[in-house]
Amino acid sequence: MKKQTFKVQNVKCAGCANTLTTKLAGEFGEIEVNLEVMPREITLEIEDTKTPLLREALKSLGYPMVGEELGFVEHTTAQAKSFVSCAIGKFEVAKS
């Protein structure tokens, strides 16, 4: 495994970052989210063979990788999912 960084769409705030780190931790381990750059970046230890799984997991949460080819419906769905994921992440941060 090697440390890799990926640019991710639709990440807006700490709530989004919390969703990414908690929802992906079980399958991908510790994930760092850089909110200081645009587009946002995630960094994690990952094998190249697991990158397609990460790509799909991110898309399912509404945070596709930059460069991901999405049609209109997929793009709109990703934005809606990221909005919900963000709200859930903010709620979980507030509870802690």
C-alpha positions as semicolon CSV with decimal commas, in nm:
position;residue;x (nm);y (nm);z (nm)
1;M;0,000;0,000;0,000
2;K;0,108;0,352;-0,063
3;K;-0,018;0,691;0,045
4;Q;-0,217;0,853;-0,234
5;T;-0,410;1,176;-0,272
6;F;-0,727;1,216;-0,477
7;K;-0,917;1,531;-0,572
8;V;-1,285;1,506;-0,480
9;Q;-1,590;1,708;-0,587
10;N;-1,872;1,850;-0,373
11;V;-1,676;1,858;-0,044
12;K;-1,766;2,190;0,115
13;C;-1,708;2,179;0,489
14;A;-1,611;1,986;0,801
15;G;-1,948;1,807;0,789
16;C;-1,859;1,665;0,448
17;A;-1,514;1,572;0,575
18;N;-1,666;1,396;0,877
19;T;-1,895;1,195;0,651
20;L;-1,602;1,088;0,432
21;T;-1,380;0,988;0,723
22;T;-1,650;0,796;0,911
23;K;-1,831;0,628;0,620
24;L;-1,514;0,514;0,444
25;A;-1,305;0,417;0,748
26;G;-1,433;0,060;0,768
27;E;-1,321;-0,031;0,419
28;F;-1,034;0,211;0,358
29;G;-0,893;0,298;0,700
30;E;-0,788;0,645;0,808
31;I;-0,861;0,921;0,558
32;E;-0,733;1,278;0,575
33;V;-0,948;1,548;0,414
34;N;-0,778;1,872;0,311
35;L;-1,029;2,156;0,328
36;E;-0,759;2,416;0,251
37;V;-0,744;2,350;-0,124
38;M;-0,990;2,356;-0,413
39;P;-1,085;2,108;-0,529
40;R;-1,072;1,933;-0,193
41;E;-0,834;1,641;-0,150
42;I;-0,844;1,316;0,042
43;T;-0,530;1,126;0,133
44;L;-0,512;0,764;0,243
45;E;-0,303;0,449;0,231
46;I;-0,448;0,241;-0,052
47;E;-0,349;-0,030;-0,295
48;D;-0,391;0,059;-0,661
49;T;-0,629;-0,236;-0,700
50;K;-0,871;-0,076;-0,448
51;T;-0,889;0,261;-0,626
52;P;-1,196;0,161;-0,833
53;L;-1,374;0,059;-0,509
54;L;-1,285;0,395;-0,354
55;R;-1,411;0,574;-0,667
56;E;-1,748;0,395;-0,639
57;A;-1,773;0,450;-0,263
58;L;-1,709;0,822;-0,306
59;K;-1,966;0,845;-0,583
60;S;-2,226;0,663;-0,373
61;L;-2,183;0,927;-0,099
62;G;-2,215;1,212;-0,351
63;Y;-1,845;1,298;-0,365
64;P;-1,713;1,176;-0,703
65;M;-1,347;1,215;-0,789
66;V;-1,250;1,511;-1,004
67;G;-1,248;1,407;-1,368
68;E;-1,525;1,152;-1,319
69;E;-1,745;1,152;-1,627
70;L;-2,101;1,201;-1,505
71;G;-2,415;1,253;-1,709
72;F;-2,669;1,516;-1,609
73;V;-2,871;1,280;-1,389
74;E;-2,560;1,134;-1,220
75;H;-2,419;1,483;-1,161
76;T;-2,745;1,611;-1,013
77;T;-2,782;1,298;-0,800
78;A;-2,425;1,334;-0,671
79;Q;-2,491;1,693;-0,569
80;A;-2,809;1,594;-0,387
81;K;-2,636;1,304;-0,210
82;S;-2,348;1,528;-0,104
83;F;-2,595;1,780;0,039
84;V;-2,753;1,508;0,254
85;S;-2,413;1,359;0,348
86;C;-2,294;1,705;0,449
87;A;-2,598;1,761;0,672
88;I;-2,552;1,422;0,839
89;G;-2,182;1,494;0,891
90;K;-2,259;1,831;1,050
91;F;-2,514;1,671;1,280
92;E;-2,266;1,403;1,390
93;V;-1,996;1,665;1,456
94;A;-2,242;1,867;1,665
95;K;-2,338;1,557;1,868
96;S;-1,976;1,483;1,959
